[in-house]
Amino acid sequence: MPQLRKDPITNRWVIVKIENPQKDWQVTHAEVHSSRTCPFCPGNEGMTPKEIAVYGKRRGGEWGVRVVPNKFPAVRIEETTRRTANGIYDRVGGFGAHEVIIESPEHSADMADFSIEQLELVLRVYRDRCLDLQKDVRLKYILIFKNFGEQAGASLHHPHSQLIGLPIVPSRVLSEVKGAEKHFEYTERCIFCDILEQEEQKLIFLDSGSHVALTPFASRFPFEMWILPKKHQTHFEASSDEDLASLAIALKGALSRLKKALNNPSYNLMIHTSPINDNTSDMFHWHIEIIPKLTEVAGFELGTGFYVNLTPPETAAEILRNQKD
Amino acid sequence: MPQLRKDPITNRWVIVKIENPQKDWQVTHAEVHSSRTCPFCPGNEGMTPKEIAVYGKRRGGEWGVRVVPNKFPAVRIEETTRRTANGIYDRVGGFGAHEVIIESPEHSADMADFSIEQLELVLRVYRDRCLDLQKDVRLKYILIFKNFGEQAGASLHHPHSQLIGLPIVPSRVLSEVKGAEKHFEYTERCIFCDILEQEEQKLIFLDSGSHVALTPFASRFPFEMWILPKKHQTHFEASSDEDLASLAIALKGALSRLKKALNNPSYNLMIHTSPINDNTSDMFHWHIEIIPKLTEVAGFELGTGFYVNLTPPETAAEILRNQKD
């Protein structure tokens, strides 16, 4: 049973595995599967828990995208949300949702090379899973993320993303939402809209009509990328099918440029959207963050939350802009 | 010239290298040097910038610990602290101090195996460098940290630590200091002292007299360790020679147990101390944090600031307690 524990000093939350804790730690490598032994490949559907949803179904039982519960969930929908104290410590039961989105039936496909249609389908699945899960009022936040490549923490090669629904709004999300609120109180404008206004030239490297991709001014990591809708929108899941068509073009453009510029690096992709079931704030502007895994986070970053970045975003934007499609 | 940039949304700071930015990123490995080519080995003193301090000098020019400016500094004492705005963005000149503490003349020595005398000497150097640098009133924070092993970001094998002095109190430090203040306002007690009081049995795995080593209740990482003085102390650099003798025993005990329990893992070590030149707060309790590098920080952690830990700290404490000295 997982348990959520709060650090009493910083209010940072940690999901701790209590049953069968891991005692031995060796450097592990991603499991290499052929399509015969891969649990995400067509024909092996029995190797995953029963599916939650299937998209793009064709004759002969073929599917385009498949959503299944995570076999090793960090949180579980059957757990309690009860909060208990032990002296100065706070604990919450490990309640939540943890799903895997299998993005393609093809074992060796890569999101950067997906057809626009396939990428649109994946984005519609992301949206629809958010819309479905937000009916559970116990959930406060839904994070969709993708770990690509071993250096970024992927343990399986078959293209997939993950969704985690949490009973708590995470601190990093709160700090972004509060930062946006502070700016709004002062200026009565959205800070992300202000960034787009100011960055027309220098840091934006791609425009797909309704979305842009840019390298942020205070990039923590070399070649950090954000994809934002041009018009103000608080929740990713409010995207229409037309919005997602433009987003697919921006996402494919950003990922394929990154792949070419840096010889297919590992990366983490996260959708930063507003907390769900919260209609009190409309100052946040959802966006995708993509963090290539090129360096190790070391003692200085861990100790301070300060980052050192050896590639200024204006240099990264220029390199990404100059990649051929 | 480095530049400090503030993210306008979260107020997170980033040090950005502007001159000669790195454009190409390949997976890099630590430089392997023999003692003949290692810039930190005795006899090669000319390969580093001129030394700032030398400790433990013996006949024949031998030294015990040597402090030199970092050859590739993240910040520089010659830079400006001037703050400028560009629209919604904030910039500060890359002012600060960045030093390397060469912990031993022996190329292949390992802090976990240092003699207690050598470790005491290193800790005295840490303290004395803090005391010297805090005379510069432009500095607001001094972080001492050590990256051990390639997975933890070390680029040279010769045992060394680093010191960075910053013109800004970093956000992660502020969040700890503010958390401690909040607890004090409510209870009129130090939260770290409260933790020590509550944890006598379960999470403390080592007691050296004036210091203890424990695995924190909300450990973000498997086998995360903290070393704390038992009596309340705000600043590491206020440690007496007797304090440092006890700290050396605790530090050696923690590092050597970690080395045995997990087969010599990479780790990051950071001293979390109070901001300098700030006498307004005495609620913070300095401590050392040691983070073994066993997993990759992936999309979920990056997106939320929430961590998933597969080894509960009570399990880690038991394993560490049972290691023979």
Interface residues (C-beta under 8 A of the other chain):
Chain A: R5 K6 D7 P8 I9 T10 N11 R12 W13 V14 I15 V16 K17 I18 P21 Q22 K23 W25 Q26 V27 A74 G87 I88 Y89 Y141 L143 F145 K146 N147 Q151 A152 G153 A154 Q162 I164 L166 P170 S171 R172 V173 S175 E176 G179 A180 H183 I191 F192 D194 I195 Q198 P216 F217 A218 S219 R220 P222 F223 L262 N263 P265 N268 L269 M270 I271 H272 E289 I291 P292 K293 L294 T295 E296 V297 A298 G299 F300 L302 G303 T304 G305 F306 Y307 V308 N309 L310 T311 P312 P313 T315 I319
Chain B: R5 K6 D7 P8 I9 T10 N11 R12 W13 V14 I15 V16 K17 I18 P21 Q22 K23 W25 Q26 V27 A74 G87 I88 Y89 Y141 L143 F145 K146 N147 Q151 A152 G153 A154 Q162 I164 L166 P170 S171 R172 V173 S175 E176 G179 A180 H183 I191 F192 D194 I195 Q198 P216 F217 A218 S219 R220 P222 F223 L262 N263 P265 N268 L269 M270 I271 H272 E289 I291 P292 K293 L294 T295 E296 V297 A298 G299 F300 L302 G303 T304 G305 F306 Y307 V308 N309 L310 T311 P312 P313 T315 I319
